[in-house]
Amino acid sequence: MAPEIGGTAPAFTLPDAQRQPVSLGSVLAGGRSALIVFYPFAFSGICGGELQAVQDSLDDFQNERVQILAVSCDPTFALAAWAASAGFTFPLLSDFWPHGAVADSYGVFNADKGMALRGTFLVRPDGRVGFAEVNQPGEPRDQDGWRRVLGVV
């Protein structure tokens, strides 16, 4: 079950594309919110389009107030190749092992397909969820909604 708005977000530490640990707690401890964007697969069409749109407007989603954390169940090696080929400069985190454990704690793991659903969560510096949405496979997200939540639009 996805964490509810106002509830405490599940803590996690995951490796990024360079196999360096990134924790939700370290982002929040720095006084920033975290925009956690779960996506099904690296190198896939909708995911690529969504994350390219993030990269194209990165200042909207990653700045002194917020850090974007993109999470999939892909291994770090796939994420490193994808980040290099697409030019992504924000963290791509691997929920590969234990497979999908973090996605599952956020209620967005599809165990039958071994992938994360398109879940988006804004976690405020106090560790509480300020925004949550879950989209199904093939259903792209509205990033203008993220901008409104972040106060950009």
C-alpha positions as CSV (number, residue, x, y, z in Angstrom):
1,M,0.0,0.0,0.0
2,A,1.3,3.4,-0.9
3,P,2.1,5.8,1.9
4,E,-0.7,8.3,2.5
5,I,-0.4,12.0,2.3
6,G,0.7,13.2,5.8
7,G,2.1,9.8,6.7
8,T,5.7,9.0,7.2
9,A,7.6,8.0,4.1
10,P,9.5,4.7,4.2
11,A,13.3,5.3,4.6
12,F,15.7,3.8,2.1
13,T,19.2,3.7,0.9
14,L,19.9,2.6,-2.7
15,P,22.9,2.6,-5.0
16,D,23.0,5.1,-7.8
17,A,24.2,4.4,-11.3
18,Q,27.8,4.7,-10.1
19,R,27.0,2.2,-7.2
20,Q,27.3,5.0,-4.6
21,P,24.7,4.8,-1.7
22,V,22.0,7.5,-1.7
23,S,19.6,7.7,1.2
24,L,16.4,9.5,1.6
25,G,17.5,10.5,5.1
26,S,20.6,12.3,3.8
27,V,18.4,14.4,1.4
28,L,15.9,15.3,4.1
29,A,18.7,16.0,6.7
30,G,20.0,18.6,4.3
31,G,16.6,20.4,4.6
32,R,15.5,19.5,1.2
33,S,12.3,17.7,0.0
34,A,12.7,14.6,-2.1
35,L,10.7,14.0,-5.3
36,I,10.8,10.3,-5.6
37,V,9.9,9.1,-9.2
38,F,9.5,5.4,-9.6
39,Y,9.5,4.1,-13.2
40,P,9.3,0.7,-14.8
41,F,12.4,0.3,-16.9
42,A,15.5,2.0,-18.2
43,F,15.6,2.5,-22.0
44,S,11.8,2.2,-22.4
45,G,9.7,4.7,-24.3
46,I,7.5,6.4,-21.8
47,C,10.1,6.3,-19.1
48,G,12.7,7.8,-21.4
49,G,10.3,10.6,-22.4
50,E,9.4,11.4,-18.8
51,L,12.9,11.5,-17.5
52,Q,14.1,13.5,-20.5
53,A,11.4,16.0,-19.7
54,V,12.8,16.1,-16.2
55,Q,16.3,16.7,-17.5
56,D,15.1,19.4,-19.9
57,S,13.5,21.3,-16.9
58,L,15.9,20.1,-14.2
59,D,15.8,23.3,-12.2
60,D,12.1,22.8,-11.7
61,F,12.6,19.4,-10.0
62,Q,16.1,19.7,-8.4
63,N,17.3,22.8,-6.7
64,E,18.0,24.2,-3.2
65,R,14.5,23.1,-2.0
66,V,14.1,19.7,-3.7
67,Q,16.1,16.7,-4.9
68,I,14.8,14.4,-7.5
69,L,15.4,10.6,-7.0
70,A,14.5,8.4,-9.9
71,V,14.1,4.8,-8.9
72,S,13.7,1.6,-10.9
73,C,14.3,-2.1,-10.4
74,D,17.1,-2.1,-13.0
75,P,20.7,-3.0,-12.1
76,T,23.2,-0.2,-11.6
77,F,25.0,-1.2,-14.8
78,A,21.9,-0.6,-17.0
79,L,21.3,2.7,-15.2
80,A,24.8,3.9,-15.8
81,A,24.6,3.1,-19.5
82,W,21.2,4.8,-19.7
83,A,22.3,7.9,-17.9
84,A,25.4,8.2,-20.1
85,S,23.5,7.7,-23.3
86,A,20.6,10.0,-22.4
87,G,22.7,12.7,-20.5
88,F,20.8,12.4,-17.3
89,T,22.5,14.4,-14.5
90,F,20.1,13.5,-11.6
91,P,20.3,10.4,-9.5
92,L,19.0,7.1,-11.0
93,L,18.7,4.7,-8.1
94,S,18.7,0.9,-8.4
95,D,16.1,-1.1,-6.4
96,F,17.4,-4.3,-8.0
97,W,18.3,-6.2,-4.8
98,P,16.4,-7.2,-2.8
99,H,14.4,-6.9,-6.0
100,G,11.8,-4.2,-5.7
101,A,11.9,-3.9,-1.9
102,V,11.8,-0.1,-1.8
103,A,9.1,0.0,-4.6
104,D,7.1,-2.5,-2.5
105,S,7.4,-0.4,0.6
106,Y,5.9,2.5,-1.4
107,G,3.1,0.3,-2.7
108,V,4.3,0.5,-6.4
109,F,6.0,-2.9,-7.0
110,N,4.4,-5.2,-9.6
111,A,5.7,-8.5,-8.4
112,D,4.3,-10.4,-11.4
113,K,6.3,-8.3,-13.9
114,G,9.3,-7.5,-11.5
115,M,8.9,-3.8,-12.1
116,A,7.9,-0.6,-10.4
117,L,4.7,1.2,-11.3
118,R,4.8,4.9,-12.1
119,G,4.7,6.2,-8.6
120,T,5.6,9.7,-7.6
121,F,6.0,10.9,-4.0
122,L,7.1,14.2,-2.6
123,V,8.6,13.7,0.8
124,R,9.0,16.9,2.9
125,P,12.1,17.5,5.1
126,D,10.2,16.3,8.1
127,G,9.8,12.8,6.5
128,R,6.1,13.2,5.7
129,V,4.5,12.6,2.4
130,G,3.2,15.8,0.8
131,F,2.1,14.4,-2.5
132,A,1.5,10.9,-3.9
133,E,0.2,9.5,-7.2
134,V,0.4,6.1,-8.8
135,N,0.0,5.6,-12.6
136,Q,-0.3,2.3,-14.2
137,P,2.0,0.9,-17.0
138,G,1.6,2.7,-20.2
139,E,0.0,5.7,-18.4
140,P,2.3,8.7,-18.5
141,R,2.4,11.3,-15.7
142,D,1.6,14.9,-15.7
143,Q,4.7,16.8,-14.7
144,D,2.9,20.1,-14.6
145,G,1.2,18.6,-11.5
146,W,4.6,18.1,-9.9
147,R,5.5,21.7,-10.7
148,R,2.3,22.9,-9.0
149,V,3.1,20.8,-5.9
150,L,6.7,22.2,-5.9
151,G,5.4,25.7,-6.3
152,V,7.1,26.3,-9.7
153,V,4.0,27.0,-11.7
